[in-house]
Each structure stands twice: as structure tokens, then as C-alpha cells.
Amino acid sequence: YSNTIPFEIRKKSIDIRKELFQESFFKGFPIIIVAVGHYVRDFNIDLQEVFRMKFHQEHSNKHSEGLKKEYINVHYDDFEKPTKLLIHTNQLSMVSNKLIFKLSEICDNFLKNNTTK
């Protein structure tokens, strides 16, 4: 469990991974799912900066409706004509089937409607 590792060691590890996410490899994916729960809040990670995406409050609220203690935060590279989607959500261990279903629905719809064929 991560809570057995001192905070500063976890923070250093997270900082290294933040740099890794900025590599060109990750920029090639149309969808990125960051399933890290509250690490974003607890370690002051700015996903908008790391991935160069913009948070969409309205879509996040809509996608999170009906979830209990779970959430789906969505970010896009462009609100008008998105080509990339970033989803920040709970860690995926012990989550509801409803969350998994919603995530798959969001990804499927995004790929059908926002990617070049």
C-alpha cells in the first residue's frame, strides 16, 4: 500500500512520472485514462498542464451523474473539435461496474465521433 511509503518518496516518484507523461509517446493516443483517484489533489498535479488539455466541467458533471463516491473528469485538447480526450477517475480497483461501463461508453462515443477515419 502506498500509505506505507513516506510522502516525500511518493512525491518524488510522482514527479518523475509526470515528466514521463509529457513524452511524445503519450501524445499519440486519442484517449488517455488517468485512473489515480485523489493523487491529483493530494500531490498537486495539474493534469491540464501535464497533458495540455482543458477541463470540461459540464461534461464531467454529466458523466459523473449516478455514480456513488466515484467520478469522471473529462478534459479535451479543443472544446469545439476535440481530437484528444483525457479522463481522470478513481483508481480502478474495487470500482463499480457502472463506472467501468460509463468509461467504456465515453471512450466508444469519442472514438466514433471525434477521430479521423
N, C-alpha and C positions, 0 to 999 in steps of 0.2 A: 504494500500500500504506500502511496506517495506521502501520506501524512507521517510516515516513519523516517522520511528523509528531511534533513534540515531545510528550512525555507530558502536560504541563500544558495544552497546547492541546486534546488529545484529551479530557482530563478535563473541561475547561470545556464542550466540545461535548456530552459525555455528560450533564453536569449539566443543561444546557438541555433535552435530550431527555427526561430523567427527569421534568421539570416538565410537558412536553408530554403524556406518557403518563398524567398524572393528570387530564387534561381529561375532561369528561363524554362527549365523542365516543367515547373508548375504552371507557367503561363500558357502552356499549350492545351490545357484541359478546358473544355467549355463549362464544366461544373466541378467545383471543389467543395467538399463537405468537411468542415472543421468540427468534429464531434469531441469537444474538450470541456463541455459544461462551463462552470464558472471560473475556469482558469483565466479566461479573457478578463473578467472583472478582477479576480484576486491578484493577478500578476500584471495588471495594467497593459494589456495587449490591445493595440489599436488595429483591428482587422482591416479597417478602411485604408490605413497607411500600409500595412504589410502587403495586402493584395491589390491595392489601388482600385478599390471598389467602393460604391456608395451604399450605405444602409437605407433600406426602404421600410419605414415604419408601418405604413398601411398594409403592405403585403405581409409583413412579419406578423402583425396582429391577426390578419385574416387566416394565415396558415396555422397559427397557434391556437385558434378557437377550438374548444372542445378537448384540449389536452390538459391533463391534471399534472401539475409540477413538472411539466415539460414545455419546451418552447422551440420555435423555429424562427431564427432571424435570417432574413434574406438580404443580400447585397447584389448589386449589379454593376457592371462596368459602365452602362449607359441606361438611363431610365426609359428613354424613347425607343431605342433599338438595341436591346441588350444582346451581346454575343457571349457573355460570360456570367455565370451565376455562382455566388458564394453562399453557402448555407452554414450558419453557426447553430449548433444544437447541443443537447445533452450528450454526455458520453453514452455510447450505445450499449453498454452492458446493463441488463435489467431494465430496459425501457419497455414501454407498452407496444403492442402490435400496432396500435393506432398511429403512433409516432412513425414507425417504420413504413407503414402504408402511406402516410402523408408525404414522407420524404420521397418515396418512390413515385408518387403521383406528381409531385412538384418537378422532379427531375425529368420524368417522361414528358410532361407538358412542355417544359422548357426546351427539350431537345426537338420535339415535334414543331414548335412554333418559332424558334429563335436560332436555328443553325442552318447553314447553307447546305443544300443537298447536291 
